[in-house]
């Protein structure tokens, strides 16, 4: 497994958009450790994109750049506490 810097990852979960903050950080804290290695790598990769890109994917306005990120976003959306 590729080593993941948890401090850096948590910092990158803090986004500039409130809508993303309410989804990404809670998902990271509550579910990241339960993800498969492939899902964890997709999460890390997802965080390298800009807030506007993430927002469009999360709001289903555009498709994510690959299936792994798309599947992860679907999982994140399913875990949102309503």
Beta strands, then each sheet from edge to edge (+ up, - down):
end
